[in-house]
């Protein structure tokens, strides 16, 4: 153990993980547009938001991204 409390640290999904999760959940996403997001969770959420009525926070939660401002 290194003495770091990992439970208190915010967890953010990796860029490739965010894109692959988005494709798994919304398979109809345009892969070219998804690539242009550069894995930025906010940009991925904006792209997905055009296809669903879910709010941005819900999309980020589904993608496994914890919003540090919400904590």
C-alpha positions in Angstrom: 0.0 0.0 0.0 1.2 3.4 -0.9 -1.0 5.3 1.6 -3.1 7.0 -1.1 -6.8 6.9 -0.7 -7.9 5.9 -4.2 -11.6 5.9 -3.3 -11.6 9.7 -2.8 -9.9 10.4 -6.2 -12.3 11.1 -9.1 -12.3 8.4 -11.8 -12.2 9.5 -15.4 -12.5 7.0 -18.3 -9.7 6.9 -20.8 -10.3 8.6 -24.2 -10.5 5.4 -26.2 -12.7 3.9 -23.5 -15.2 6.8 -23.8 -15.4 6.4 -27.6 -15.7 2.6 -27.5 -18.4 2.9 -24.8 -20.3 5.4 -26.9 -20.2 3.2 -29.9 -21.3 0.2 -27.8 -24.3 2.1 -26.4 -25.2 4.1 -29.5 -24.0 2.0 -32.5 -25.4 4.4 -35.0 -23.0 7.1 -34.2 -20.9 8.5 -37.0 -17.4 7.1 -36.5 -15.8 10.0 -38.3 -17.5 12.6 -36.1 -16.7 10.4 -33.0 -13.0 10.4 -34.0 -13.0 14.2 -34.3 -14.0 14.4 -30.6 -10.5 13.3 -29.7 -11.9 11.3 -26.9 -13.0 14.4 -25.0 -15.9 13.3 -22.8 -17.7 16.6 -23.2 -17.5 16.5 -27.0 -18.6 12.9 -27.1 -21.6 13.8 -24.8 -22.5 16.7 -27.2 -22.4 14.4 -30.2 -24.5 11.8 -28.4 -26.9 14.5 -27.2 -28.0 15.1 -30.8 -29.3 11.6 -30.9 -31.0 11.3 -27.5 -33.1 13.3 -25.1 -30.8 12.5 -22.2 -29.1 15.5 -20.5 -25.4 15.9 -20.7 -24.8 14.7 -17.1 -26.7 11.5 -17.8 -24.8 10.8 -20.9 -21.5 11.4 -19.1 -22.6 9.0 -16.3 -23.6 6.3 -18.8 -20.1 6.7 -20.4 -18.5 6.2 -17.0 -17.2 9.7 -16.6 -17.5 11.3 -13.1 -18.1 15.1 -13.3 -15.7 16.6 -10.7 -18.0 19.7 -10.4 -20.9 17.5 -9.2 -19.0 16.2 -6.2 
